[in-house]
């Protein structure tokens, strides 16, 4: 049966329809920006995600250790997580032809809001504005499509890039806390951000 695409919302969300009935949105919703596209994860994304989670630099920014499980064990974990309806996961693509460069998630849905997580996995593509554009797309999706009132985020205080991404996209720092990093067992300051919906 033919698929028909339509767009909705300010972030150019593409939802495929079959005979006028929307297919499960978590499977087919795509958010298209100027330079990046956010799409649902596929089984073929497992190896890329695995390499990102083994990257020591990314692990340090997130205050955790690189994963040390096997690829086959990680595959089971990724596929189960990507099918979890309580988490919205997207693979970030850029370039021509499009290639996966990172992952973004919306999770911890409560109090009319959610938490946002993001990683740029390809080292030489960090600092080029892709994360900022992806956050812009996710915030628009959370507000315009999911009907949420607040998007929350956090980062370690020394992660200047992520702090700039939040501030550029209208997030306001709401507090801070102390965490022990699982990467190096040192204490760091974690900054908490919120972006309230403007009606």
C-alpha positions as CSV (number, residue, x, y, z in Angstrom):
1,X,0.0,0.0,0.0
2,X,1.3,3.5,-0.8
3,X,2.6,5.7,1.9
4,X,1.8,9.4,2.0
5,X,3.8,11.9,3.9
6,X,2.5,15.1,5.6
7,X,4.2,17.6,7.8
8,X,3.1,19.2,11.0
9,X,4.4,21.6,13.6
10,X,7.1,24.1,13.5
11,X,10.0,21.6,13.3
12,X,8.8,19.9,10.0
13,X,7.7,16.6,11.5
14,X,7.1,14.0,8.8
15,X,4.4,11.4,9.6
16,X,3.8,8.7,7.1
17,X,0.2,7.7,6.6
18,X,-1.3,4.5,5.1
19,X,-4.8,4.8,3.8
20,X,-5.4,7.9,5.9
21,X,-4.5,6.1,9.2
22,X,-1.3,7.2,10.9
23,X,1.1,4.3,11.6
24,X,2.6,4.1,15.1
25,X,4.3,7.5,15.5
26,X,7.3,6.1,17.4
27,X,8.2,4.0,14.5
28,X,7.9,6.5,11.6
29,X,8.1,10.0,12.9
30,X,11.0,12.0,11.5
31,X,12.1,15.5,12.5
32,X,13.8,17.4,9.7
33,X,15.9,20.5,10.4
34,X,18.2,22.6,8.2
35,X,21.3,20.4,8.6
36,X,20.2,17.4,10.7
37,X,17.4,14.9,10.6
38,X,16.2,13.0,13.7
39,X,14.7,9.6,12.9
40,X,13.7,6.5,14.8
41,X,16.6,4.0,15.5
42,X,17.0,0.9,13.4
43,X,18.8,-2.4,14.1
44,X,21.5,-1.2,11.7
45,X,22.3,1.6,14.2
46,X,23.5,-0.7,16.9
47,X,27.2,-0.7,15.9
48,X,27.4,3.1,15.7
49,X,25.6,3.5,19.1
50,X,28.0,0.9,20.6
51,X,31.1,2.8,19.3
52,X,29.7,6.1,20.8
53,X,29.1,4.5,24.2
54,X,32.7,3.1,24.2
55,X,34.2,6.6,23.5
56,X,36.1,7.7,26.7
57,X,35.6,11.4,25.9
58,X,31.8,11.1,25.7
59,X,31.8,8.9,28.8
60,X,33.7,11.6,30.7
61,X,31.3,14.4,29.6
62,X,28.4,12.2,30.9
63,X,30.1,11.2,34.2
64,X,30.1,7.5,33.5
65,X,32.4,4.8,32.4
66,X,32.6,3.6,28.7
67,X,30.5,0.5,28.3
68,X,32.5,-2.7,28.5
69,X,29.9,-5.3,27.5
70,X,30.1,-7.3,24.3
71,X,28.5,-6.0,21.1
72,X,25.9,-8.8,21.2
73,X,24.9,-8.0,24.8
74,X,24.8,-4.3,23.9
75,X,22.6,-5.1,20.9
76,X,20.0,-6.7,23.1
77,X,20.1,-3.7,25.5
78,X,19.8,-1.1,22.7
79,X,16.9,-2.8,20.9
80,X,15.0,-3.2,24.2
81,X,15.6,0.4,25.1
82,X,14.6,1.7,21.6
83,X,11.3,-0.2,21.8
84,X,10.5,1.2,25.3
85,X,7.4,3.4,24.9
86,X,8.4,5.5,28.0
87,X,11.5,6.8,26.1
88,X,11.5,8.7,22.8
89,X,14.8,7.9,21.0
90,X,16.0,9.4,17.8
91,X,19.1,8.9,15.7
92,X,20.7,12.1,14.5
93,X,21.8,12.1,10.8
94,X,23.7,14.7,8.8
95,X,25.6,14.9,5.5
96,X,24.8,13.7,2.0
97,X,24.1,10.8,1.9
98,X,22.8,11.0,5.5
99,X,25.0,9.2,8.1
100,X,24.3,8.6,11.8
101,X,26.3,11.1,13.9
102,X,24.6,10.9,17.3
103,X,21.6,10.1,19.4
104,X,18.9,12.1,21.2
105,X,16.3,11.0,23.7
106,X,13.3,12.4,25.6
107,X,12.7,10.5,28.9
108,X,11.5,10.8,32.5
109,X,8.1,12.0,31.5
110,X,6.4,13.6,34.6
111,X,4.7,16.8,35.7
112,X,3.8,17.8,32.1
113,X,7.5,17.7,31.2
114,X,10.4,15.5,30.2
115,X,14.2,15.2,30.3
116,X,16.3,15.7,27.2
117,X,19.6,13.8,26.5
118,X,21.9,14.2,23.5
119,X,25.3,12.9,22.3
120,X,27.3,13.7,19.1
121,X,29.1,10.5,18.5
122,X,31.4,11.5,15.7
123,X,34.3,13.5,17.2
124,X,35.1,15.7,14.3
125,X,31.5,16.8,14.0
126,X,31.3,18.1,17.6
127,X,31.1,21.9,17.9
128,X,29.5,22.5,14.5
129,X,26.0,23.4,15.6
130,X,24.4,20.0,15.1
131,X,23.6,19.5,18.8
132,X,21.9,22.9,19.0
133,X,19.8,22.2,16.0
134,X,18.8,18.8,17.3
135,X,17.8,20.3,20.7
136,X,15.7,22.9,18.8
137,X,13.9,20.2,16.9
138,X,13.3,18.1,20.1
139,X,11.9,21.1,22.1
140,X,9.5,21.9,19.2
141,X,8.4,18.2,19.1
142,X,8.0,18.1,22.9
143,X,5.8,21.2,22.9
144,X,3.9,21.1,19.6
145,X,3.4,17.3,19.2
146,X,3.6,15.8,22.7
147,X,1.8,18.8,24.3
148,X,4.4,19.1,27.2
149,X,4.9,22.2,29.3
150,X,8.6,21.9,30.2
151,X,11.7,20.3,28.9
152,X,14.5,19.7,31.3
153,X,18.2,19.0,30.8
154,X,21.4,18.8,32.7
155,X,25.2,18.8,32.1
156,X,28.4,18.9,34.0
157,X,29.5,22.4,34.8
158,X,32.8,22.1,32.7
159,X,30.9,21.0,29.6
160,X,30.9,24.5,28.0
161,X,29.5,23.2,24.7
162,X,26.4,21.7,26.2
163,X,25.8,24.8,28.4
164,X,25.9,27.0,25.2
165,X,23.5,24.6,23.5
166,X,21.0,24.9,26.3
167,X,21.3,28.7,26.6
168,X,21.0,29.2,22.8
169,X,17.8,27.2,22.8
170,X,16.1,29.2,25.6
171,X,16.9,26.9,28.6
172,X,17.4,28.6,32.0
173,X,19.6,27.2,34.7
174,X,17.5,26.3,37.7
175,X,20.0,24.9,40.1
176,X,23.0,22.6,40.6
177,X,24.1,19.6,42.5
178,X,27.1,17.4,43.1
179,X,27.7,14.0,41.6
180,X,30.5,11.4,41.7
181,X,31.6,10.6,38.2
182,X,31.6,6.9,37.4
183,X,34.3,7.7,34.8
184,X,37.1,8.9,37.2
185,X,35.5,8.7,40.7
186,X,35.8,12.5,41.1
187,X,33.2,14.9,42.3
188,X,31.7,17.3,39.8
189,X,29.0,20.0,39.7
190,X,26.0,19.1,37.6
191,X,23.9,22.0,36.3
192,X,20.1,21.7,35.8
193,X,18.3,23.5,33.1
194,X,14.6,24.0,32.2
195,X,12.8,25.3,29.1
196,X,9.2,26.3,29.9
197,X,6.7,26.4,27.1
198,X,5.7,29.9,26.1
199,X,2.0,30.2,25.3
